[in-house]
Amino acid sequence: MEREEIILRVDLSTGTITRESAREEDMQNYIGGAGVGAALFAREVSPRTDAFDDENKLIISVGPFTGTSVPFNGRHFMVSKSPLTGIMGEASAGGYFAKELACAGFNHVVISGKSEKPVYLWIHDGDVELRDASGVWGQGTSATEDAIMAELGDPKIKVASIGPAGENLVRYAAIINEKDRAAGRCGLGAVMGSKHLKAIAVRGTGKVTVIDKEALQEAVKELQQLVKDSLLAGVFSNYGTVSNYSNAAIGDVPVKNYTRSRWKGNNNLDAEVWKEKRTGTHGCYACPVRCTGLVNHEGKQVRWPEYETVASMGSNLMVDNPDALIDWNVKVNDIGMDTISLGSCIAGLLECMDRKLLPKLGEDLGFDIPDTPWGDEKTIETIIDLIAARKGIGDSLAEGIKRFVEHHNLPPELATHGKGLEVPMHEPRANNLTALDYFTTNRGAYHCYLPMAVSSNMNFKKEIGVNAMVGRFSSYSGDNMEGKRATVEAVVKLQDASEAYSACGACIFGFQFIDVLQPWIDALNAICGMEHGVKSWVGVGERLFNLKRLYNMKCGITKQDDTLGKRFFERIMKGGTKKHIPPRRKLLDRYYDSRGWTEDGKPTGKSWLDRPKVRPRRVIDYVADMLEESGITQVFSLPGGATPFFVEECFKRPETFNTIVPRHEGAAAVMGDIYARLNRKPALVVGQGVWMATNGGFGIAEAFFAGTPMVIITEFSDWYGLNHFGSYQMGNGEYGAVDLRNMYKAMTKRTFVATEPAELYFCIQQAIKHSMTGRPGPTCVIAKWNTMLGLIRDPMKVEPYPLQPLKGYLNVEPPSISTGDAKKVARMLLDAEDPVMICGRGVHAANAYDEVRELAELIGMPVATSYMGKSSIEETHDLALGSTGSIGQKLANYMVSNADVILAVGTCLAPDNTSNCSFDFIHPRYQDIIQIDIESRNAGWTYPVKVGITSDAKVALREILAAIIQEGVQVDVEERVARIKKMKEDDEMEFFWSKYFFRERIPIDPERIVKSVNERIRKEDLLLLDGGNNRMWFTKLFQTTAPGQLIGPGGAAGIGWCTSAVIGAAIAKEGQEGKVIGIIGDGGFMMGLYNLETARQLDLPFIYIILNNSSLGNVRDYLTARGRKVMEYEETNFAAIANAMGVK
């Protein structure tokens, strides 16, 4: 058995009636119903044809579902050139008309030409005739239907007719069937009027062909169960479409011509009010929900007004009287007008009255304009009559709001339309999905695709990826897609799926009630013998959408028409729209891209269905990929909150990431600090927000003041469980929670906050960039809980642009000295008699050791260092002076104080290195200071300078060397070196010497320990200091034998730092020659005992040397003899503790 679709053609000009089968390719490409109807229209009606030309055609279609047992199939569809918009116009209506047409044996009725006199078309079981309608011309739709049914003598006949509005060519005239079912949109009733076609009557007793009845029965059974399980179907069964009034709270219901989003009168129009008035229910053919309520009207039961009518004629006109709306609903259906367009046109006129924009309006009305036109029922009813009769002001209002505003040169914001079609009663400023749908729907602003329902946990279509809520302002997506992209994807997919569904011939509410597509497709395949899957079925919808777009573009539509009237881009200051304006340009650009259209909005043949599917991945997976590609792979973490998932991902990549989990956040931060100092690239320090900020702050603050690159990845702990039961862990700054942002801002170069997955990826990239560029330092990324756990569906579709590799953000050269400045410095150094260089940690950070040595040797310039710059040059070098300051070398202090030119490189000349910035130590009046620093604020910070240069130390010294060589050295270098050597031999200078080196006693003097280390240290060894007295002894007396040999805490200088730093250094130097040695006091070591377990676990080679004096010596030494006791402890056997923990 084969199934075919029959096209009935009626030429009103000649009275010719013919039948033909629909093309097989049309049914394959467009399914049937509205799909084939649109294809026929696009093929047969020229875009240049005017709506009222004889050549225009009106096509009425029913789909494959119609007349079968598939639920919700009582819908017929119409297409024609729209008198209102000038493009392809579409309308549909429910009831029983569609079923009768299908059972009469016809799927499409194509009406062309124009009758010389009024006629109606009579279709009954395959027989078709044109009959005289002169007797009902001028009558309303109700009287017309009664008269035709009486004439034909069959109460089961269904009639679709036009009223006076259609006869008078009101451009938004409707076609009404069964007295109260309206095919209202686009003014197709005026097309019937222009053709003198008063009505179409149909009666069918046949049966619709079904290829596989058993398969259809199974599909229908599944659909019926899904309807029963649908909460939304239950709501509609109880309240009908007026249940949409519940959206008034979010600003979805328009008020006062879309100028307000809340109104107390809405309380009189909500669903409960209508339910109380309901006396019964009514449904369309094969509808299990029966969403239509019946109410009393003049002693009879009539259908209540649908939501669109209640809003357009109610709140939008500020009428809160349900009885008036019932009256008008009956009246307007009888006249035959679209209540959406009618309400918008009346609202525009009422606003003109209110704003006194039409001075002579009273003459056109025939009565005085009321002082308060809004809500004036008498005025509104008069306007309805004037429009239907095209009298007075009603004549221009009958042209539609766009033409009305243009004709009277009124303010453009009054034109509430999209592509000339009045905007439906869902406020686009309340939901970006609504707005984008209105912008792009082919017939003009249209509401039945219902993408806005996705913002209310409804209308999901999981098979095509619409499976999670999308924020109505595109602020978020339940599946963690970027908000605007999620908005676009939902609109595109629902538009196309809705087109395919409508081509099957069913009511859009069924599509909304049921979240799955496959049962509908199974029903279609069973009826037609097709083999559609989800992709091919939705592909039909996409094909249809593009077909209509291309036709309309031939009619003159461009991307500039993908918009709404000016009013919808003005803010409503109060109510549920939240002052929101839809981001039209951003949404449209993404929309065109998603559809594969050109930038001008023209379909290209590309399909979103053919795009390779990218499996959604966690953002932390993409972050790990990015870090892996960039070589930033060292992780120190004590995870908590949402961070364990990222740490786990790193741990699962052992060939790339070295993931260390110590026993304390502070240890993780210190390890990250020392690792970065040695490798000159940031480590990742990961942990839970509050604890990483507090415990980890010990190491983060040191890195901040020391200028060490580090990236902290943490989170707010804003998981809902913590919101209720552990707010002390939260970091969002609300009552009962800490202000995590400001905690991290106080000790990082920059703190980023990530609120969505793609933002987390970008923030980590920026954190890496900012940690490394300029003066290095720690940066922090704080993520919301769901952000850390979020997904990225397609890295190439991330907003505002696709995920980028990190290297593009790091392709920035460091600041560099100018050639002119290099020559100027070179001249100053060559002219100086006693130049001295002071090196700070900037030399270590820039790895400028070779340049320091070369410059010193080139001109015989001695080199001193700050404490943090110690070992910028090996202190065994003839020109090395050691460190300055109170714990530095006398020789260094002497030479700096007596220099005539001081070259300060990578040091801010801080108080601890300059006798508290004393002018007795350095005096800028008598000494010329040249200061080079990568941070412009550091040059000239503590002392005024002669020359301040912002540059990387290595780059600057290299340029200065070149300038000196070019200039020519005329300095007696040997004499300078000899003088320095002689001064070192002076006993008064005590150059790296102490009388306590040789005092043998127990307890051992710390100086003897320094001497012992001096004698045993090798060039490849690394020495780390701790805060406290040990730092002072070793800074003063330990003589480094290689550049970069010594590192100590100097930013925050906390004791206990070294216990963790030694482990971080051993990790950084793993596989390299040399020992890692930590010098630490008993106070500091006690603070980091937990690190012994980490040392044992990692089995790393390093040495702790503990200066155990059973006290906090540095603090104790400032107290009186009596007070010192408070800082002393019982002796601790650290060796026994270490052995007990498995450490030798």
Phi, psi and omega in degrees: 000131178250152178247136176228156176254133184257131177256125175260125180248131181232118176259108184290333181292322184251344184080010182284136178232124181226164177231149175204162176273144176293150180296141178299320181293330177294319180291326177290319184277332188229007176070297184157197176049230181298333181292306179293325178301316179294323179294317177301314182297313183297329182280329192253344182245121181295140175302339181277350182290134176279152182302327184263006175288152176298331184287344177293148181237145172250122183244126178248128187227150169234153186262179180300331180290331192298131179085000178261192179269002178296130181294152175070028186265010183275058184225133172244155189233143182231145177219141178193171172290128186279127174293337184276319187251339182077009178235187179300122180252142182226148176206158177211162180210157178261198181109218182239358181302315183299318182297318180296320180295316179297318181285345173280351174102012183236140177255334181218137174241117182253114184250126181229174177074194182212130179280147178289333180226164180297134179222166166228155183260128181244116181242123180212111176047050176091344177268140184222137175208155173263133182234154182293135180238016181302326183290339181249358178296130184096349180273160173286170184294328181293311180294324179298314181297316180300316183294317181293317179296323177292319180296320184272342170074030179222113183292348180269359176297141174247135187238133170245124186218172174247156176255197180303327181298317178293320178297325181271010175059037169298127192289354173237034176292143183256165171251120187251127174245146179057033173074335185215014176254120191248125162269087197267327192284148171079000173076031183289343173296329177290329176296316176300318179298319180295335180266003183059031176260106185281324186198165172231122178248139185217143175212128180224135180243002181280185179239150180278138180289132176233126184288312184233094186292325180292317179296322178296319180300319179294317180295317180295320179300317179294318179297319180297321178293321179297324177294317179299326183277352185279120177295322182294321177299322177296320177298315181292326177297326181276322190237346183069198184290341178293352173299339177298343179296344176296341180278002178300328183296332180260013175083013184283338184266120184289147179226133172055060179056045176063027177259349180224161178235008172211151185196131183295337178297341178298335179297334180273359184238004186285176190299324181296324178298314181291324180296324178294331181275348186291134178249354180179182178229162180213148178224162175283175180300136175061028180259120179276354186260323180053067187279352183274127175267149175254140180225161179280138176211112179051045175082002180234158173272129177229162176291138176287162178291143176285170182306315183301323179288317180301318182284316185289321181264351181255267186300324182292336175255001181063042173253122182243028181256104182302326181294322177297320180293325175296315179301311183293324179300314177297315183296312184291323175298323180290320176291326179088063177226154175283119184290335177294306180295320180300311180300321179293321180292317178295320179300320178297320179290318178299322178293323175300317177299313184296322182265001178056050182270344180236091187302325183264017185297324181302325180295320180291328182282326183086008175207165181288140179288128179294154179297324178237088184292331182297127178082000181281103188295322180296315179300315183296317181295323177297318180297320178304313181295319180297320180294312182301323182269355185054050179249143177055225180297339179297335181294315179283329175294330179293348179278352184099158188293325181296310180293323180300313181295317180294319182298319184263007178054048182269164177304134188297338182294345178286343183274089183270080186217169169224117185057029178091351180262127183303139186290134178296179190269042171233115188294116182293338177283351178269351185196121180295331177295319176298312184301311181296322177299313178297320181301321196249346182299139191293321184282353189114186184305120189216144192247355192274357172286335171060039178292337181299338180295338179298334178283354180240027179063033179226168176062031175287147176225090193294329183294339180246016172088009174264088191224014180206156181299147172238129180303138186294339175254021179062028183277341182199168173222137182298338177256019172068019169285151177303140193304309182291323177295320178296322177300312181297313182300318180296316182295311181301312185291321180287326175299312184290318178295324178294322177298316179295319180297315179296326177296337176281339173098036182234165182287138185296338179295324176299321177297322181285324184291330189248125187278348183252151183260330191302320180298324177296319180293321177299320179295317179299312180299323180292321182287317190257350184074024179272173180230046180286140164254182182301314184296313182291325179294311178294330177299327174299317179297318178296319179298318179296316181299316180291323177302312181294321179298314181295320178298314182294328177294326175292335176281352178116000179289137177230180179298335178294339179275352177279070184203187175230174179299162186305326183305327187279004174242022173246141185283139166266120193281341180229153174103189190289348177285348173057035179062021187277143171237129181300133179281075191306307187297316181294321179290317183294318179302317179291324180296310179301317180296318180297323180280351183077020178277167175287172178297339178270005176082028180254130178300145184243353187099347176285152182231136175295338180289338181267356178296138178301134180282126178258120182294127178303136177234157177293146178299326181294335174292316178294322177298315179298320177300313182298317180294321179299315179295332185266354178077016176259093195228010178264122183241128170241125189208142159241089193288154175191171182064233180265358185284338182302332183290324176290317180297321178300317180298320177295318181297328181284358177240063187294336179289344181245308186263139171255104187256115182248128179241092178285190186261009184199143178299323179299321178297317180300317182292319180294317178300319177296324179297307185290325177301315182291325178298322183277329184256349178058034170211154189286145165266161176263126178246117192236133178186174182287141192317292187294319184287324177292326179289324182272295179297314181288342180303333177304313181275328181294317181297320177300315180296323180296311182285333180276346180076050182250131178291135181200142176240116178265127176246119185214188184209167186278349188054044183263023174299145187300330178298319179288330178303324186266328191239352182209052187300339178298340178274344186286153182237022186275359176082001179282174181304132180084000181232159179276161177264086188296323181304309184289331176299314181284326179301328183290343184224022174227160175294320180203142178241127181253148176239125181250124181249356175212160190304311182297327178293324177298315179302311182294318182297321178294321176298316180292326178297318177297314180302309185289334178289333187258333185268153185066209174290122182299161178175170180286145172233163186223141172239119177252125182246149169290154184307308183292335177293314180299329182263003189285167180251152168242120186284320182211112184296341179272355181244016180285142179262147005278352175205164184302159177302133185250152174291154184293327189302331180295332179277344182257358180283057182230123179288146177293161178301143188230144177295144177282158179299321180296316179293322179298317179293322180295316179295318179302316180296319179296318180291322179290328180278344184287147175271322182226068178285148175224139174257135173245120182255136177248193183294341177301332177292318176297314184299325182270356184054050185260027184299314182298319182293322177299312181296315182298316181294318179300313183289330183295320184238012178064040183264121178293154185237118170256167177224159165284173176301314182289342178266001182305136185076021170296333171222145179301131187281001170273354179292145182302330184262001180281132182255347186087191184275153174268177176095182186293334178252021179257198182270139176302320182297318179298314180296319180296312183293322179293316182295334184256006179286149172266335175228128178247123175258104180264118185243116176066027176225142178267010179055055186289161184304323184290347179252356187228032181051049178066041180056039183287138174284350171284338180270306175233130181235106185295345178289327184252351181234135176271121182256124171252119184239123180247123179211146179288341177254118186300330182289339182281330179286120183079026182274306184265333176227144171294144186241157174281317178223123175248129186231129174264111183194154167298137186299316182297314180297315183297313182295323179297318179291322179294319176303314180297320181293322179293317179297319179295323181289323182099129183267123179236039182250143177278088184295319183298321180296319179296317181294318180297321180297318180295317181298322180294320180293326178296331181280350180289123183300330182294334180284338179046050185290109183049046182217147176214144178294341181277356176303329192248007180274116182262110177206166175239129000294156184289136174292140180300331179298325179293326178293319178298316180300319181296319178294319178303320184286336187253347184292141175251160182301328184275354180281156179237131181247131178240138181253167175243171172291159179107194186297328181302323179297321182292314181298315184285328176297318184283321193246342179281125183256110183291149182248359180208151176298143177072019187278339184233136176225135177217164177285131180218350177285292176259339173055042179280143177285148186098347182301320188293330182301322179275324184297323179300318180293316178300320180292320179297324176293317182294327184259010183303130181090355180260161177288153173104155179263152172255123186236128178252128177255123188207148176274170181294326179296314179293321182294323179299327181289342183237029181303329181300340180290341177298323179294319178296320178300316179296317182296320183275341179054052181261144180276117172199170185232131168261128169249113186258120174272092191263102174247015176053042179197166168270083193301318184296321178286317182302321187293346178270353187262167176287168181303323180286320183286340183298334183300330183293340182260011183250147185233169169291148182293139180248135177270089183291329178297319180294320178298314182298316180297322179294334180264008176086020179244133182281000000 
